[in-house]
Amino acid sequence: MVEYKKRYEIYYSPKTDSIFDKGTTVVVIVHAKFEIKETTHPNLSINLRTCYYVEEFISGISVYENGKEVMFGRVASLIPYYQDFIKKYPELKELAEIESRWDLNGMRAGTKKQEDYIRYYEARGNKYNYDLIVEELKRVFLYEDRGYKYGEAWLCEKLPRGLKNKVKKLLRV
């Protein structure tokens, strides 16, 4: 087993703009964190291979209007409320897509087959609901994959090559 010291790489991208007719100043701080951390028992990847450490991606935003925090959370939560801002900074929409797919990649409830099917299920207009997902996976005989039952542990998924550089480029750091 390889030993890693806990390591963080955090990138911030403040974007300031006056986007409302009334001159409201909006500051959006986007953060992206890459952290090497130990996996949890049973120390498995989504391919059900041993995995003791994973580089995990975590992202989010803080939105301030005239110095007061009005929103904190996922990058995608910004989109419905700040359309003018998104039009001016389209890279935030791309970052929201990356976040949707890769955020907390060290905490996957399913194997690769299960997660791929869930993405297919959601792409057909279905919303994620754990109980409904379990029923759907049972219906298509994917609830159990090589002895692993969906949701019984956190599995890790390796980040794709180049993701960190892509995120840094989107944040312009």
SULUR-V300432 format. One record per residue. N is the residue number from 0. RES is the residue in three letters. PHI is phi in radians with two decimals (999 if undefined). OMEGA is omega in whole degrees, 0 to 359 (none if undefined). D_FIRST is the distance of its C-alpha to the first C-alpha in whole Angstrom. Layout:
# SULUR-V300432
n:res:phi:omega:d_first
N:RES:PHI:OMEGA:D_FIRST
N:RES:PHI:OMEGA:D_FIRST
This chain:
# SULUR-V300432
n:res:phi:omega:d_first
0:MET:999:179:0
1:VAL:-1.53:178:4
2:GLU:-1.62:175:6
3:TYR:-2.13:169:10
4:LYS:-1.48:178:13
5:LYS:-1.03:185:15
6:ARG:-2.37:179:17
7:TYR:-2.07:167:21
8:GLU:-2.33:183:23
9:ILE:-2.04:179:26
10:TYR:-2.10:178:29
11:TYR:-2.07:177:33
12:SER:-2.38:177:36
13:PRO:-1.34:177:39
14:LYS:-2.18:182:42
15:THR:-2.02:181:45
16:ASP:-2.77:172:48
17:SER:-1.79:190:52
18:ILE:-1.94:180:52
19:PHE:-1.89:180:54
20:ASP:-1.01:182:58
21:LYS:-1.39:178:58
22:GLY:1.40:178:56
23:THR:-1.10:177:53
24:THR:-1.57:180:50
25:VAL:-1.96:175:47
26:VAL:-2.04:177:44
27:VAL:-1.98:177:41
28:ILE:-1.92:179:37
29:VAL:-1.77:176:35
30:HIS:-2.15:175:31
31:ALA:-2.33:183:28
32:LYS:-2.16:173:24
33:PHE:-2.01:185:21
34:GLU:-2.34:173:18
35:ILE:-1.50:183:15
36:LYS:-2.47:177:14
37:GLU:-1.25:175:11
38:THR:-1.45:180:12
39:THR:-1.71:178:15
40:HIS:-1.00:17:15
41:PRO:-1.66:176:15
42:ASN:0.98:181:12
43:LEU:-2.16:173:14
44:SER:-1.56:178:15
45:ILE:-1.17:175:19
46:ASN:-1.63:181:18
47:LEU:1.07:173:17
48:ARG:-1.84:180:14
49:THR:-1.06:182:10
50:CYS:-2.62:183:9
51:TYR:-1.61:181:8
52:TYR:-2.35:178:9
53:VAL:-2.50:171:13
54:GLU:-1.55:185:16
55:GLU:-1.77:179:18
56:PHE:-1.84:178:22
57:ILE:-2.35:178:25
58:SER:-2.43:179:28
59:GLY:-3.12:180:32
60:ILE:-2.41:166:35
61:SER:-2.25:180:38
62:VAL:-2.09:179:41
63:TYR:-2.10:172:44
64:GLU:-2.03:182:48
65:ASN:0.87:175:50
66:GLY:1.48:181:47
67:LYS:-1.89:179:47
68:GLU:-1.20:181:44
69:VAL:-2.05:181:45
70:MET:-2.73:175:41
71:PHE:-2.54:178:38
72:GLY:2.75:183:35
73:ARG:-1.37:180:34
74:VAL:-1.02:181:35
75:ALA:-1.06:180:37
76:SER:-1.19:179:39
77:LEU:-1.27:191:41
78:ILE:-1.01:183:42
79:PRO:-1.14:187:45
80:TYR:-1.68:186:46
81:TYR:-2.28:182:46
82:GLN:-1.04:179:48
83:ASP:-1.08:179:49
84:PHE:-1.13:180:46
85:ILE:-1.12:178:44
86:LYS:-1.07:181:47
87:LYS:-1.31:181:47
88:TYR:-2.20:184:43
89:PRO:-1.11:178:42
90:GLU:-1.09:178:38
91:LEU:-1.17:177:38
92:LYS:-1.16:178:38
93:GLU:-1.13:177:36
94:LEU:-1.12:177:33
95:ALA:-1.09:178:34
96:GLU:-1.16:177:34
97:ILE:-1.10:180:30
98:GLU:-1.05:181:30
99:SER:-1.02:182:31
100:ARG:-1.52:192:28
101:TRP:-1.98:181:25
102:ASP:-1.01:179:26
103:LEU:0.98:181:23
104:ASN:-1.14:176:21
105:GLY:-1.52:183:18
106:MET:-2.34:178:20
107:ARG:-1.72:180:22
108:ALA:-1.46:185:24
109:GLY:-2.25:174:24
110:THR:-1.29:179:23
111:LYS:-0.99:180:24
112:LYS:-1.05:181:27
113:GLN:-1.15:180:28
114:GLU:-1.13:177:27
115:ASP:-1.05:180:29
116:TYR:-1.17:180:32
117:ILE:-1.11:176:32
118:ARG:-1.09:176:32
119:TYR:-1.08:180:35
120:TYR:-1.05:180:37
121:GLU:-1.23:179:37
122:ALA:-1.11:177:38
123:ARG:-1.52:175:41
124:GLY:1.69:179:42
125:ASN:-1.51:177:40
126:LYS:-1.52:178:39
127:TYR:-1.27:173:36
128:ASN:-2.58:188:36
129:TYR:-0.92:183:34
130:ASP:-1.09:179:36
131:LEU:-1.19:178:38
132:ILE:-1.10:179:35
133:VAL:-1.03:179:34
134:GLU:-1.09:180:37
135:GLU:-1.14:178:37
136:LEU:-1.10:176:34
137:LYS:-1.12:181:35
138:ARG:-1.06:183:38
139:VAL:-1.75:176:37
140:PHE:1.06:176:34
141:LEU:-2.06:181:31
142:TYR:-1.04:177:31
143:GLU:-2.01:180:28
144:ASP:-2.17:179:26
145:ARG:0.91:177:24
146:GLY:1.60:180:24
147:TYR:-1.63:177:23
148:LYS:-1.62:182:26
149:TYR:-0.88:174:27
150:GLY:1.50:183:26
151:GLU:-1.43:178:24
152:ALA:-2.81:172:21
153:TRP:-1.59:176:19
154:LEU:-1.84:179:18
155:CYS:-1.87:177:16
156:GLU:-2.21:181:18
157:LYS:-1.16:177:17
158:LEU:-1.23:178:20
159:PRO:-1.25:177:22
160:ARG:-1.01:175:22
161:GLY:1.48:182:25
162:LEU:-1.11:181:25
163:LYS:-1.05:179:25
164:ASN:-1.15:178:27
165:LYS:-1.12:179:30
166:VAL:-1.11:179:29
167:LYS:-1.05:179:30
168:LYS:-1.14:178:33
169:LEU:-1.10:179:34
170:LEU:-1.47:180:34
171:ARG:1.02:177:36
172:VAL:-2.03:none:33
